[in-house]
């Protein structure tokens, strides 16, 4: 069947961008490659960094969108910006957010990735034997392969927040319209959560004229990374994960146990501790159990019996299941693609291709958080994007077995 594209990537975040680069380096004809994202390349990540006040990445400088792990370091060196790679007492020096995005923008320009982006949202996928039909807000097109590289679509909101009227001053930190810069300087703000995002949000909002109250029910968990370093590579720990049944409760438990949920790195904890000690952030070791909207404010009742009148509430309570969202819902209900425990996609461990209910492999592959039962606890991060690239490029090259016009790989000599 004649197709409009060889490969369509759904999602222009870290995973989609890195996969596009890997495919171009592997020789995929750029005229047959498309990226669908309504917001553009890395736009959601930029917004989220702004929303939580992130100034430095948690990941070391070797984790970025380019294929060469030392590309960012060379980029900084050539521009005299080595001071923007922040030293770490435990190794793995981290780039500033500004340096990370400047490097990412430069890499995207080298590959002319913006020209591959269609500014639209995919609304439905139809799996066929020899192609994938992709319906978007702009229309419909046919691809030989589809790489699903979307992030979380559902936010985790406390039950009490859902019961408040829509006009109540309650936000989730990842709401698209949330902007911490629009919060009045004299506002009393309640931040809900005990992980890295809550800590960054609370310290970013802290100002001399603003009262910030952090509601964290559990002790802080200080961890350098989100999981053990063994999970960064295709090592024995990943092999043991793959020995368990695909898309199973057992795999879900293994990944959940490996992830340091709610953890924050030492540099974030130190900043939060200073803010608490200096009186910039008031810490309440309790849980909000009920709220009432009252004259433009929110009265929060807590498990310890206290009550707080807040001008604004910001929930830093994470995401829902990575298997939720309009596109995943459509694929489960309207196609023969197989799903397992809690709707996890049944993926081939070697290729990330989504299996059909009859056991055959579809032409849809999955990357990102939804591939965590294959890639492990780092699946949603830049590390996971690199792992996904290793899987996807390998099987695509094997499936083609024919020459194609090769894109010239970016070299630091072109800096």
Secondary structure, 3 states (H helix, E strand, C coil): CCCCEEEEEECCCHHHHHHHHHHHHCCCCHHHEEEECCCCCCHHHHHHHHHHCCCEEEEECCCCCCCCCCHHHHHHHHCCCHHHEECCCCCCCEEEHHHHHHHHHHHHHHHCHHHHEECCCEEEEEECCCCEEEEECCEEEEEEEEEECCCCCCECCCHHHHCCCCCCCEEECCCCCCCHHHCCCCCEEEEECCCHHHHHHHHHHCECCEEEEEECCCCCEECCCCCCHHHHCCCHHHHHHHCCCCCCHHHHHHHHHHCCCCEECHHHHHHHHHHHHCCCEEEECCCEEEEEEECCEEEEEECCCCEEEECEEEECCCECCCCCCHHHHHHHHHCCECECHHHCECECCCCCEEEECCCCEEEEEECHHHHHHHHCCCCCCHHHHHHHHHHHHHHHHHHHCCCCCCCCCCCHHHC
